[in-house]
Amino acid sequence: MSTIAVAGATGTVGAKITARLTAAGHTVVPVSRSTGVDLHTGAGLKEALAGADAVIDASNAFPADPAADVVAAVAGATRLLLDTARAQGVPRFVLVSICNIENPVFDRNPYYVAKREQERAVAASGLRGTVVKTTQWHEFATNPAAVAFGDDEVTVGDWLVQPVAADAVAEVVADLVVADDAPQVVELSGPETVRLPELTARLLAARGDDRPVRTVPAEIPELAEGVQLAPATARVIGPSVAQWLRGEAG
């Protein structure tokens, strides 16, 4: 069994990765502010990675100051993780990222630019690294990046997505981090396409929430045209939207 440090262990996919690794008998070291580790300053990081066999970066280390540089903060946290892992002799690193972010339409979106920088840092690190790139998760149906909840309605950006369940992503990541022959890049997507407002409406209905969903234009027009659909090289994994919704309703 391995000791695996998970940055972002309390997040949407990080919590599921942690649960799967723990169930498989591995020792998981959560890396987050709640456990006394700061990915921006490095406080507590050396201690957290001591003795680890691998590091998983599922973090979104946004700066506390909304006016701060998102690219510097998010990518800088990953570089600090990589540098500390290398210094501590941790040979294995897995980053959770997003499909298609290399597309030039995302050049002016700081978060996507930061994800690109994370990927570049892993590739240049000298560690045995794997980047797991996924389409948007089913759970993106409530993400404030595209969804706004009001008292009387919910507004949703008109994205065309091919969602994959975060739990399915977690299963793949948990397997890859202990694999001897993992590739440098793995792309994952769900089995079907859906417009994000429809996905949100179906999720609300499954939860008994009767607020109407109103579609608004996507901030990046190409998102409505499917710029984040699965690339041809992606591995398609379940569940379907309907199967995932049944789990949410239960």
C-alpha positions in Angstrom: 0.0 0.0 0.0 1.1 3.6 -0.7 1.1 6.9 1.1 -0.5 9.5 -1.2 -0.7 13.2 -0.6 -3.9 14.8 -2.1 -4.0 18.5 -2.7 -7.6 19.7 -2.9 -8.7 16.7 -0.8 -11.9 18.4 0.3 -13.0 19.5 -3.2 -15.5 18.0 -5.6 -13.2 15.4 -7.1 -10.5 15.4 -4.4 -12.9 14.1 -1.8 -13.9 11.3 -4.0 -10.3 10.5 -4.8 -9.5 10.4 -1.1 -12.4 8.1 -0.4 -11.4 5.7 -3.1 -7.8 5.6 -2.1 -8.7 5.1 1.5 -11.1 2.3 0.7 -8.3 0.6 -1.3 -6.1 0.6 1.8 -3.8 3.4 1.0 -2.8 6.1 3.4 -4.0 9.5 2.3 -2.5 12.8 3.5 -4.9 15.7 2.8 -3.1 18.8 1.7 -5.3 21.9 2.4 -5.5 24.9 4.6 -7.9 22.9 6.9 -5.0 20.5 7.6 -2.5 23.3 8.2 -0.9 23.4 4.7 -0.8 26.6 2.6 -0.2 26.0 -1.2 0.7 29.7 -1.7 3.2 30.1 1.0 4.4 26.5 1.4 3.7 26.5 5.1 3.3 22.8 6.3 3.9 21.4 2.8 7.3 19.8 3.4 5.9 18.0 6.4 2.8 16.9 4.5 4.8 15.3 1.7 7.4 13.7 3.9 7.4 9.9 3.2 4.8 10.2 0.4 5.0 7.8 -2.6 2.9 10.1 -4.8 1.1 13.5 -5.0 -2.2 14.2 -6.6 -3.0 17.8 -7.4 -6.8 18.2 -7.6 -6.6 21.7 -6.1 -8.0 25.0 -7.3 -5.7 27.3 -5.3 -7.4 30.6 -6.1 -5.9 33.7 -4.4 -7.8 35.0 -1.3 -7.6 38.5 -2.9 -10.0 38.7 -5.8 -7.8 41.3 -7.4 -4.7 39.0 -7.3 -3.3 37.3 -10.4 -5.2 34.0 -10.8 -2.6 32.5 -13.2 0.3 33.2 -10.8 -1.7 31.8 -7.8 -3.1 28.6 -9.3 -0.1 27.7 -11.4 2.3 28.8 -8.6 0.7 26.4 -6.2 1.3 23.5 -8.5 4.9 24.5 -9.1 5.4 24.7 -5.3 3.9 21.2 -5.0 6.2 19.9 -7.7 9.3 21.5 -6.3 8.5 20.2 -2.8 7.8 16.7 -4.1 11.1 16.7 -5.9 13.0 17.9 -2.9 11.3 15.3 -0.7 12.1 12.5 -3.1 8.4 11.9 -4.1 8.7 10.3 -7.6 5.0 10.3 -8.8 2.7 13.2 -9.6 -0.8 13.3 -11.0 -2.6 16.5 -12.0 -6.3 16.8 -12.7 -6.9 19.2 -15.5 -9.5 20.0 -18.3 -9.8 18.9 -21.9 -9.3 21.4 -24.8 -7.8 24.2 -22.7 -5.0 24.6 -25.2 -7.6 26.1 -27.6 -6.8 29.8 -28.3 -10.4 30.8 -27.5 -9.4 30.4 -23.8 -6.4 32.7 -24.1 -8.1 35.5 -22.2 -9.6 33.3 -19.5 -7.2 33.4 -16.5 -8.3 30.1 -15.0 -7.8 28.1 -18.2 -4.5 29.8 -18.8 -3.5 28.7 -15.3 -4.5 25.1 -16.0 -2.2 25.2 -19.1 0.6 26.4 -16.9 0.0 23.6 -14.4 0.2 21.1 -17.2 3.5 22.6 -18.5 5.0 22.5 -15.1 4.2 18.8 -14.6 5.7 18.0 -18.0 8.9 19.9 -17.2 9.2 18.7 -13.6 11.3 15.6 -14.2 8.9 13.6 -12.0 6.9 10.6 -13.3 3.9 12.7 -14.1 0.4 12.1 -15.5 -2.1 14.8 -16.5 -5.7 13.6 -16.4 -7.7 16.0 -18.6 -11.5 15.7 -18.3 -14.5 17.3 -19.8 -16.7 19.2 -17.4 -18.1 17.1 -14.6 -21.8 16.4 -14.1 -21.4 18.4 -11.0 -20.7 21.5 -13.1 -24.5 21.8 -13.3 -24.3 24.0 -10.1 -20.9 25.6 -10.6 -21.0 29.4 -10.1 -18.7 29.8 -13.1 -21.7 29.3 -15.3 -24.7 29.0 -12.9 -26.3 31.7 -10.8 -29.0 30.8 -8.2 -31.6 33.4 -7.4 -34.6 33.2 -5.2 -37.0 32.9 -8.1 -35.0 31.5 -10.9 -31.6 29.9 -11.9 -29.7 31.4 -14.8 -27.3 29.1 -16.7 -24.8 29.9 -19.4 -25.5 28.2 -22.7 -22.7 25.7 -22.8 -22.7 22.5 -24.8 -21.0 19.9 -22.7 -20.1 16.2 -22.6 -20.2 15.7 -18.8 -18.4 13.0 -16.9 -19.1 12.1 -13.3 -16.5 13.3 -10.8 -16.7 9.9 -9.1 -15.8 8.1 -12.3 -12.8 10.5 -12.7 -11.8 9.8 -9.2 -11.8 6.1 -9.9 -9.4 6.5 -12.8 -7.1 8.9 -10.9 -6.9 6.5 -8.0 -5.9 3.7 -10.3 -3.4 5.8 -12.3 -1.5 7.1 -9.3 -0.4 3.6 -8.2 0.1 2.3 -11.8 3.6 1.5 -12.9 3.0 2.2 -16.6 0.6 5.2 -16.5 0.8 7.4 -19.6 1.8 11.1 -19.5 -1.7 12.3 -20.6 -5.1 10.7 -20.1 -8.3 12.3 -21.4 -11.7 11.4 -20.0 -15.3 12.3 -21.0 -18.8 11.2 -20.4 -20.9 9.3 -23.0 -23.3 12.0 -24.1 -23.7 15.6 -24.9 -26.2 18.0 -23.3 -26.7 21.7 -23.0 -25.8 22.9 -19.5 -29.1 24.6 -18.8 -30.9 21.3 -19.5 -28.5 19.5 -17.2 -29.1 22.0 -14.4 -32.9 21.8 -14.9 -32.8 18.0 -14.7 -30.7 18.1 -11.6 -33.0 20.6 -9.9 -36.0 18.5 -10.8 -34.3 15.4 -9.4 -33.7 17.3 -6.1 -37.3 18.6 -6.0 -36.3 22.2 -6.7 -39.0 23.8 -8.9 -37.2 27.1 -9.7 -37.2 27.7 -13.5 -34.0 27.7 -15.4 -33.3 30.6 -17.8 -30.6 30.3 -20.4 -28.1 33.2 -20.8 -25.3 33.6 -23.4 -22.0 31.9 -22.5 -19.2 34.3 -21.7 -17.1 32.7 -24.4 -19.4 32.2 -27.4 -17.6 29.0 -28.6 -18.7 27.3 -25.4 -22.2 27.2 -26.9 -20.7 25.6 -30.0 -19.1 22.7 -28.1 -15.5 23.8 -27.8 -15.3 21.7 -24.6 -16.7 18.5 -26.1 -14.6 15.4 -25.8 -11.5 15.2 -28.1 -11.3 12.2 -30.4 -8.6 10.7 -28.2 -10.7 10.8 -25.0 -11.7 7.6 -23.1 -15.4 7.6 -22.6 -16.6 6.5 -19.2 -20.0 6.3 -17.5 -22.4 6.9 -16.0 -24.9 8.5 -18.3 -26.6 11.7 -17.3 -29.8 9.8 -16.4 -27.8 7.3 -14.3 -26.0 10.0 -12.5 -29.2 11.9 -11.8 -30.8 8.8 -10.2 -27.9 8.7 -7.8 -28.4 12.4 -7.0 -32.1 11.9 -6.4 -31.5 9.0 -4.1 
